[in-house]
Amino acid sequence: MKLEFMSGNMAIAEGAITAGMRFFAGYPITPASDIMEYLAEVLPEKGGLVVQYEDEIASINAALGASWAGVKSMTATSGPGFSLMVEALSLAAITETPVVVADIMRAGPSTGVPTKTSQSDVFQVRYAPHGEHLIPALAPWSVQEAYDLTIKAFNISELVRTPVILLSDAVVAHMWESAIIKDVNEVEIVNRKKPSTPPNEYMPYKPDEDLIPPMANFGEGYKVLVESLAHDERGYYRQSNDVYRKLIWRLINKVKRHIDKIYDYETYYLNNETEYLIISYGSTARSALAAVRDLRRKGVKVGMFRPKTLWPTKEEVIKEVTKDVKKVFVVENNTGKMVAEFERYIKKAEVVSIPILSLDIPTPEEILEVVSSWL
């Protein structure tokens, strides 16, 4: 264990290394490029490989291929590059390929303002890949959390056999803070479940009771099919309602089955006397917490809820943290996206959306101005 002063993107790279990632495939894009640049210097020393491909499509598909060869793999991009990766993300979902994609959000649409921040990709990472799926997405708010949640992203990916999105932003990416970097033996590291059946009995998509199939890799003597078409447990394409329904519901329910290991959050100043609640995530939550502290100094009974996992949402947690409050404010650096996800679970309290578009970060003063007008 050591204390290091580093940027959020460096922390993502270090978290990936700690988690056991040994193959990174990428293409330069602001504000994610320095993840690849940093890894290009340090990953070879760990026996890993960094490859810059011709574009984002090639990068994510190379990462998927490396995963099927048995290597923990990763790519990183920002909004425009993520748009090019979504078809392969859908491929990763149906083939149940463990892979981590870091999306470092920047202002859009299109090329937007490449060097500035945003939280506008929260719907993109959930709904852009076509078809039915449930891909987890984690949102750090600090350099330390960029490190910790990267490890968690790999653990979820390996445990559930799913792609996982680390949804950071330009503010977290390029802020510098102290972070504790741990040795491998100090961290819980999850590796994918391997088959215990003989190769002649192995079916690549036959799940155990936890709904997750053991994963054999190429070169291990097993018959491995990486089938993008709707398939049965053998991996063979079947144009059948029964096969399709069984596959899709299992892909979704295997994530829900492990929600307790996926969903993560923190609360601040939340007790049975709290009357108002601010919900915020990522870098914007840093300003939101400052606003909460200012309001409390003025005697307002306000607390804060910060989800670290944006997708999937754990309904029971949202209901519990909002059950006694009168009003909930959802503060985001976008036009108001996650507010609908919270609103559908909050039945008693009034929900107020506070969308603040800022190329840097919404300030505590901007948040206070809006919140105070509703008190």
C-alpha positions as CSV (number, residue, x, y, z in Angstrom):
1,M,0.0,0.0,0.0
2,K,1.3,3.4,-0.9
3,L,0.0,7.0,-1.0
4,E,0.4,8.6,-4.4
5,F,-0.5,12.1,-5.8
6,M,-2.1,11.5,-9.2
7,S,-4.8,12.4,-11.6
8,G,-8.1,10.7,-11.9
9,N,-7.2,9.1,-15.2
10,M,-3.9,7.8,-13.7
11,A,-6.0,6.3,-10.9
12,I,-8.2,4.5,-13.4
13,A,-5.1,3.0,-15.0
14,E,-3.6,2.0,-11.6
15,G,-7.0,0.5,-10.6
16,A,-7.1,-1.6,-13.7
17,I,-3.5,-2.9,-13.1
18,T,-4.4,-3.8,-9.5
19,A,-7.5,-5.6,-10.8
20,G,-5.3,-7.7,-13.1
21,M,-5.9,-6.0,-16.4
22,R,-3.1,-6.9,-18.8
23,F,-4.4,-5.8,-22.2
24,F,-5.5,-2.3,-23.1
25,A,-6.8,-1.4,-26.5
26,G,-7.5,2.2,-27.3
27,Y,-7.6,5.2,-29.7
28,P,-6.7,8.7,-28.5
29,I,-9.6,11.0,-27.6
30,T,-9.8,13.9,-25.1
31,P,-10.2,13.7,-22.1
32,A,-9.4,10.0,-22.0
33,S,-6.1,9.8,-23.9
34,D,-3.9,10.0,-20.9
35,I,-5.2,6.6,-19.6
36,M,-3.7,4.9,-22.6
37,E,-0.6,7.1,-22.5
38,Y,0.0,6.3,-18.8
39,L,-0.6,2.6,-19.3
40,A,1.8,2.5,-22.3
41,E,4.6,3.5,-19.9
42,V,3.7,1.2,-16.9
43,L,1.7,-1.8,-18.1
44,P,4.6,-3.5,-20.1
45,E,6.5,-3.6,-16.8
46,K,3.7,-5.7,-15.4
47,G,3.8,-8.1,-18.3
48,G,0.9,-6.4,-20.1
49,L,0.3,-5.0,-23.5
50,V,-1.1,-1.7,-24.8
51,V,-2.1,-1.3,-28.4
52,Q,-3.3,1.8,-30.2
53,Y,-5.7,0.8,-32.9
54,E,-7.0,2.6,-36.0
55,D,-10.3,3.6,-34.3
56,E,-12.6,2.9,-31.4
57,I,-14.4,0.1,-33.2
58,A,-11.2,-1.9,-33.6
59,S,-10.2,-1.1,-30.0
60,I,-13.2,-2.5,-28.3
61,N,-13.4,-5.6,-30.5
62,A,-9.7,-6.2,-29.8
63,A,-10.5,-6.0,-26.0
64,L,-13.3,-8.5,-26.5
65,G,-11.0,-10.9,-28.3
66,A,-8.3,-10.6,-25.6
67,S,-11.0,-11.4,-23.0
68,W,-11.9,-14.6,-24.8
69,A,-8.2,-15.5,-24.8
70,G,-8.3,-15.3,-21.0
71,V,-6.9,-11.9,-20.4
72,K,-8.6,-9.2,-18.4
73,S,-9.0,-6.3,-20.9
74,M,-10.1,-2.7,-21.1
75,T,-10.6,0.3,-23.4
76,A,-11.3,3.9,-22.7
77,T,-12.9,6.7,-24.7
78,S,-15.3,9.7,-24.5
79,G,-18.7,10.4,-25.9
80,P,-18.0,10.4,-29.6
81,G,-15.8,7.3,-29.4
82,F,-18.3,5.6,-27.2
83,S,-20.9,6.0,-29.9
84,L,-18.6,4.0,-32.2
85,M,-18.3,1.3,-29.5
86,V,-21.9,0.6,-28.8
87,E,-22.4,-2.2,-31.4
88,A,-19.5,-4.1,-29.8
89,L,-21.0,-3.5,-26.4
90,S,-24.1,-5.2,-27.5
91,L,-22.0,-8.0,-28.8
92,A,-20.3,-8.2,-25.4
93,A,-23.7,-8.4,-23.7
94,I,-25.0,-11.3,-25.7
95,T,-21.7,-13.2,-25.7
96,E,-21.3,-12.5,-22.0
97,T,-17.8,-11.2,-22.4
98,P,-16.1,-9.6,-19.4
99,V,-14.6,-6.2,-20.4
100,V,-14.4,-2.8,-18.9
101,V,-15.0,0.4,-20.8
102,A,-14.1,3.8,-19.3
103,D,-16.2,6.6,-20.7
104,I,-14.7,10.0,-19.7
105,M,-17.6,12.3,-20.4
106,R,-17.1,15.6,-22.1
107,A,-19.4,18.3,-23.4
108,G,-21.3,17.4,-26.6
109,P,-23.2,16.8,-28.8
110,S,-20.8,15.8,-31.6
111,T,-17.3,17.0,-30.9
112,G,-18.8,19.7,-28.6
113,V,-16.1,21.1,-26.3
114,P,-13.5,18.4,-26.1
115,T,-11.6,19.8,-23.1
116,K,-14.6,20.5,-20.9
117,T,-16.9,18.4,-18.8
118,S,-20.5,17.1,-18.8
119,Q,-22.7,14.4,-17.4
120,S,-24.6,13.9,-20.6
121,D,-23.7,10.3,-21.3
122,V,-25.7,8.7,-18.6
123,F,-28.5,7.6,-21.0
124,Q,-26.0,6.7,-23.7
125,V,-24.2,4.1,-21.6
126,R,-27.6,2.6,-20.6
127,Y,-29.6,2.7,-23.8
128,A,-27.3,3.2,-26.8
129,P,-26.3,-0.5,-27.3
130,H,-29.1,-2.1,-29.2
131,G,-31.3,-4.9,-28.0
132,E,-32.2,-6.0,-24.5
133,H,-29.4,-5.8,-21.9
134,L,-28.5,-4.4,-18.5
135,I,-24.9,-3.1,-18.4
136,P,-23.7,-1.8,-15.1
137,A,-22.3,1.7,-14.9
138,L,-20.2,3.2,-12.0
139,A,-19.6,6.9,-11.5
140,P,-16.6,8.0,-9.4
141,W,-16.4,11.5,-7.8
142,S,-12.7,11.6,-6.7
143,V,-9.3,10.3,-7.6
144,Q,-9.5,7.7,-4.9
145,E,-12.8,6.5,-6.1
146,A,-11.6,6.4,-9.7
147,Y,-9.1,3.8,-8.5
148,D,-11.5,1.9,-6.2
149,L,-14.4,1.8,-8.7
150,T,-12.2,0.6,-11.5
151,I,-11.3,-2.4,-9.4
152,K,-15.0,-2.9,-8.6
153,A,-15.8,-2.6,-12.3
154,F,-13.4,-5.4,-13.2
155,N,-14.7,-7.5,-10.3
156,I,-18.3,-7.1,-11.5
157,S,-17.4,-7.8,-15.1
158,E,-15.6,-11.1,-14.1
159,L,-18.2,-12.2,-11.6
160,V,-21.3,-11.6,-13.8
161,R,-19.7,-12.1,-17.2
162,T,-20.8,-8.7,-18.5
163,P,-19.3,-5.5,-19.9
164,V,-19.1,-2.8,-17.3
165,I,-18.9,1.0,-17.8
166,L,-16.8,3.2,-15.7
167,L,-18.5,6.6,-16.2
168,S,-16.1,9.3,-15.2
169,D,-15.9,12.9,-16.5
170,A,-13.3,15.5,-17.5
171,V,-13.3,17.1,-14.0
172,V,-12.5,13.8,-12.2
173,A,-10.2,12.7,-15.0
174,H,-7.8,15.7,-14.7
175,M,-8.1,16.7,-11.0
176,W,-5.0,15.7,-8.9
177,E,-5.5,14.3,-5.4
178,S,-3.8,11.8,-3.1
179,A,-4.9,8.2,-3.5
180,I,-4.1,5.0,-1.7
181,I,-2.8,2.4,-4.2
182,K,-3.0,-1.1,-2.8
183,D,-1.1,-4.2,-3.4
184,V,-3.0,-7.1,-5.0
185,N,-3.0,-9.1,-1.8
186,E,-4.7,-6.1,0.0
187,V,-7.7,-6.1,-2.4
188,E,-10.5,-8.5,-3.2
189,I,-9.9,-9.6,-6.8
190,V,-12.6,-11.6,-8.6
191,N,-11.7,-13.9,-11.5
192,R,-14.2,-15.4,-13.9
193,K,-15.7,-18.8,-13.1
194,K,-14.1,-21.7,-15.0
195,P,-15.9,-24.9,-16.1
196,S,-15.6,-28.0,-14.0
197,T,-17.2,-30.3,-16.6
198,P,-15.1,-32.4,-19.0
199,P,-14.6,-30.7,-22.4
200,N,-17.0,-33.1,-24.2
201,E,-19.8,-32.2,-21.8
202,Y,-19.2,-28.4,-21.8
203,M,-21.9,-26.1,-23.1
204,P,-20.6,-22.5,-23.3
205,Y,-23.9,-20.8,-22.3
206,K,-25.3,-23.3,-19.8
207,P,-25.6,-21.3,-16.5
208,D,-25.1,-22.5,-13.0
209,E,-27.8,-21.7,-10.4
210,D,-26.5,-18.1,-10.2
211,L,-27.5,-17.7,-13.8
212,I,-23.8,-17.3,-14.9
213,P,-22.2,-19.8,-17.2
214,P,-18.6,-20.9,-16.5
215,M,-16.4,-19.4,-19.1
216,A,-13.8,-21.5,-21.0
217,N,-11.3,-19.5,-23.0
218,F,-9.8,-20.3,-26.4
219,G,-6.8,-22.7,-26.2
220,E,-8.0,-24.6,-23.1
221,G,-9.4,-27.6,-24.9
222,Y,-13.0,-26.7,-24.8
223,K,-15.4,-26.0,-27.7
224,V,-15.9,-22.3,-27.4
225,L,-18.6,-20.5,-29.5
226,V,-18.7,-16.7,-29.4
227,E,-22.1,-16.4,-31.0
228,S,-23.7,-12.9,-31.6
229,L,-27.0,-14.4,-32.8
230,A,-29.6,-15.5,-30.3
231,H,-28.4,-18.9,-29.2
232,D,-29.2,-21.8,-27.0
233,E,-26.9,-23.1,-24.2
234,R,-24.7,-24.9,-26.8
235,G,-24.1,-21.5,-28.5
236,Y,-26.1,-22.5,-31.6
237,Y,-28.3,-20.0,-33.3
238,R,-32.0,-20.8,-32.7
239,Q,-34.8,-18.7,-34.1
240,S,-37.3,-19.6,-31.4
241,N,-39.4,-17.6,-29.0
242,D,-38.5,-20.0,-26.2
243,V,-34.8,-19.8,-26.7
244,Y,-34.8,-16.1,-27.2
245,R,-36.9,-15.3,-24.1
246,K,-34.9,-17.7,-22.0
247,L,-31.6,-16.0,-23.1
248,I,-32.7,-12.4,-22.7
249,W,-34.3,-12.8,-19.3
250,R,-31.2,-14.6,-18.1
251,L,-28.9,-11.9,-19.4
252,I,-30.9,-9.3,-17.5
253,N,-31.7,-11.3,-14.4
254,K,-28.1,-12.4,-13.8
255,V,-27.3,-8.8,-13.3
256,K,-30.3,-8.2,-11.0
257,R,-29.4,-11.4,-9.1
258,H,-26.1,-9.8,-8.1
259,I,-27.4,-6.3,-7.4
260,D,-26.0,-6.3,-3.9
261,K,-22.5,-6.7,-5.2
262,I,-23.0,-4.1,-8.0
263,Y,-25.0,-1.3,-6.3
264,D,-23.0,1.2,-4.2
265,Y,-23.8,4.5,-2.7
266,E,-23.0,7.0,0.1
267,T,-25.2,9.2,2.3
268,Y,-24.4,12.4,4.1
269,Y,-26.3,14.0,7.1
270,L,-29.2,11.6,6.5
271,N,-31.2,10.7,9.6
272,N,-34.9,10.6,10.8
273,E,-34.8,14.4,11.1
274,T,-33.8,15.1,7.5
275,E,-36.5,17.1,5.7
276,Y,-34.8,17.7,2.4
277,L,-32.5,15.5,0.3
278,I,-30.1,16.4,-2.5
279,I,-29.2,13.6,-4.9
280,S,-26.1,14.0,-7.0
281,Y,-23.3,11.9,-8.6
282,G,-19.9,12.1,-10.1
283,S,-18.0,15.5,-10.0
284,T,-21.2,17.5,-9.6
285,A,-21.7,15.8,-6.2
286,R,-18.6,17.6,-4.9
287,S,-20.3,20.9,-5.3
288,A,-23.7,19.5,-4.1
289,L,-22.1,18.4,-0.8
290,A,-20.6,21.9,-0.3
291,A,-24.1,23.3,-0.9
292,V,-25.5,20.9,1.7
293,R,-23.0,21.9,4.3
294,D,-23.8,25.6,3.7
295,L,-27.5,24.9,4.0
296,R,-27.0,23.0,7.3
297,R,-25.0,25.9,8.7
298,K,-28.1,28.0,8.1
299,G,-30.3,25.5,10.0
300,V,-31.8,23.7,7.0
301,K,-32.3,20.0,7.7
302,V,-30.9,18.7,4.5
303,G,-28.9,15.6,3.6
304,M,-27.4,14.1,0.5
305,F,-27.5,10.8,-1.3
306,R,-24.7,10.0,-3.8
307,P,-25.1,6.9,-6.0
308,K,-21.8,5.4,-7.1
309,T,-23.7,2.9,-9.3
310,L,-25.9,4.6,-11.8
311,W,-27.1,1.5,-13.6
312,P,-28.8,-0.7,-12.5
313,T,-30.7,1.2,-9.8
314,K,-31.5,-0.6,-6.5
315,E,-35.1,0.3,-5.9
316,E,-35.1,-0.6,-2.2
317,V,-32.3,1.8,-1.5
318,I,-34.0,4.8,-3.2
319,K,-37.2,4.1,-1.3
320,E,-35.4,3.8,2.0
321,V,-33.3,7.0,1.8
322,T,-36.3,9.1,0.6
323,K,-39.0,7.6,2.9
324,D,-39.0,10.4,5.5
325,V,-38.1,13.5,3.4
326,K,-40.5,16.1,2.1
327,K,-38.6,17.2,-1.0
328,V,-35.8,15.7,-3.1
329,F,-33.5,17.8,-5.4
330,V,-31.7,15.9,-8.2
331,V,-28.6,17.9,-9.2
332,E,-26.9,17.0,-12.5
333,N,-24.6,18.6,-15.0
334,N,-26.9,17.9,-17.9
335,T,-30.5,18.7,-18.9
336,G,-31.9,16.4,-16.3
337,K,-31.4,12.7,-17.0
338,M,-31.2,10.6,-13.9
339,V,-34.0,12.4,-12.2
340,A,-36.6,10.2,-14.0
341,E,-34.9,7.1,-12.7
342,F,-35.2,8.3,-9.1
343,E,-38.6,9.8,-9.6
344,R,-40.2,6.5,-10.5
345,Y,-39.3,5.1,-7.1
346,I,-40.0,8.1,-4.9
347,K,-43.7,8.1,-4.1
348,K,-44.1,10.4,-1.0
349,A,-41.6,13.3,-1.5
350,E,-41.8,16.0,-4.2
351,V,-39.0,15.6,-6.7
352,V,-37.3,18.7,-8.2
353,S,-34.9,18.5,-11.1
354,I,-31.9,20.9,-10.9
355,P,-30.2,20.6,-14.3
356,I,-27.2,22.9,-14.4
357,L,-25.2,22.9,-17.7
358,S,-21.6,23.8,-16.9
359,L,-18.4,23.4,-18.9
360,D,-16.4,23.2,-15.8
361,I,-18.5,22.0,-12.8
362,P,-21.7,23.4,-11.3
363,T,-20.7,25.6,-8.4
364,P,-22.2,25.3,-4.9
365,E,-23.6,28.9,-5.3
366,E,-25.5,27.8,-8.4
367,I,-27.0,24.9,-6.6
368,L,-27.8,26.9,-3.5
369,E,-29.6,29.5,-5.6
370,V,-32.0,27.0,-7.1
371,V,-32.5,24.9,-3.9
372,S,-33.1,28.0,-1.8
373,S,-35.9,29.1,-4.1
374,W,-37.8,25.9,-3.3
375,L,-37.4,25.9,0.4
